Amino acid sequence: MGRKLDPTNKVKRGPGRKARKQKGAETELAKFIPDGKYYLVTLFKDVLPTESDDDDDEEEEEEDDDDDEEGEKSDADMDEEGTVQANIDEEETFKLPGAEEGIIPLDLKTIHQRIKDNIDVLCNFSSKREEGKARADYMSLLKQDLCTYYSYNDFLIEKLIDLFPLSELVDFLEANEIPRPVTIRTNTLKTRRRDLAQALINRGVNLDPLGKWSKVGLVIYDSSVPIGATPEYLAGHYMLQGASSFLPVMALSPQEGELVLDMSSAPGGKTTYIAQLMRNTGVIVANDANADRLKSVVGNIHRLGVTNTVVSNYDGRQFPKVMGGFDRVLLDAPCSGTGVIAKDPAVKTSKDEADINRSAHLQKELILSAIDSVNADSPSGGYLVYCTCSITVEENEWVVDYALKKRNVKLVPTGLDFGKEGFTRFRERRFHPSLKLTRRFYPHSHNMDGFFVAKLKKFSNVIPAAPTQKAVATDPPEKKPSESLKTKKTVPQQAGGLKQMSKANGTAVKKATNIQQKGKKDPSIGPKKAKIAKLDGAAAKGGNAKKPAAEKTDEIQASKAGKNKGSPFEKKKPKQRKTHMKAKKRMGKNKFRKLTNMLKKCEKK
């Protein structure tokens, strides 16, 4: 028999899932309280002690036995719920930071009221502040209270304080505690929104149109049937999709018959929306780096009746090496998720500075690859839409500003009538003025997940060179081939002087290789250099045919510098070799010894 069915097998079980979550929350709460002394904030507030006077202790000892038994039962109930009992001294009580006058137990209502009071003081600091208290004191207390009340870590609270005004900060934090409304997108490839709404209303679904800005969205308030299992859903009449996911596709505005790339397509909501706007014409490439997540893309494509999509599994950073020439590209870059805290509350405590920087670095690589995949010469396109579900500046404006500096792109209006403008300056950073064309969306302002959308237009397929190459800017004007040959034949010293001048300027004079016949080597280098010098009359003696060592080094450097400037199909020049002893007309050691021996013999005779 199993453990559950065997009455003799009495195994002591641990706390359940709910109790473990409660224990984890209280452990997390204990981190914000110094010295480890705190009151438990649980549903059993009446059981917790709120006073520590000796008189109260004596009164409690004089209570009836029935009350004592009830107290023991309540304690046992608290143990079953999995709460962690705190070590609270009977003679000492905990004082919250900033509450020096009175003794205040840890109460969320008190903390919430103090947050409101501190924000009111900070907004009107000159008139409402207390004497002897600096602004930094209020800010440190406010940060600690916000971390305690909303369960954020210090890093994320500081980021949000820099991002929002104090009056707007609490609204954003409160909005993250409330789940966003459920929204669906009508699949116009199979039905109309009016017919879909009527069918769902008949099944007991309470819904409304999403808004004037969307023609296919519906918001679900409540339903007597599961929204993800209705016959209409299984038939592909609609897609469960957040309202913020509509925005980048609307900004992309794909046209019929175009070639479109969705670089991070999973789970397929944006890809199927693009196919819906294109009416199943053209070609869509749905790419994602995670092969497991592509299964959901394939499933949604088949369910919604999309027939113009090709699914691929490549790293987005290497995608331009696979294929390019797209009319439009959508990049929903992976991010830290600071805009979807309502869906994933773990973001409150799991993100730090390293995570933000890591995401920003990946996004910069992806946006450059996405730009390289766009065809600037497209008659109807040449656009890129970059979006994230994050609200941090490092992952949004900073990345777009980096792309503006590295590629030939410019920002254009997104075509969205609502949303807040992007930042052109943030703390010590200054961004391009055109970043005000980007759009930000917040849960407390637009009742949707935090989102960022930017639309770029590519105006040239040429990748701009790095500005550190000074040699390109200081190149001397090239001479005609005939003039360069004359100078080589008649005045060889002048050519050496030009090389020295070009070396002083940090450049190399280009050689006249265009007039040479195919298959012939450059006569200025190689073992036949001395013979050519003889024929030209550059030197009367064989010893003068040899160039000085300084000129040799100059010529080697000039040939190395000229490698990058030549055509990639030009024949490679041979390496410079040392000339043979006979060409230099120098006497070898063995021959010299023989001659000396012969001279000595002649002298003796």
Disulfide bonds with the S-S distance in Angstrom:
none
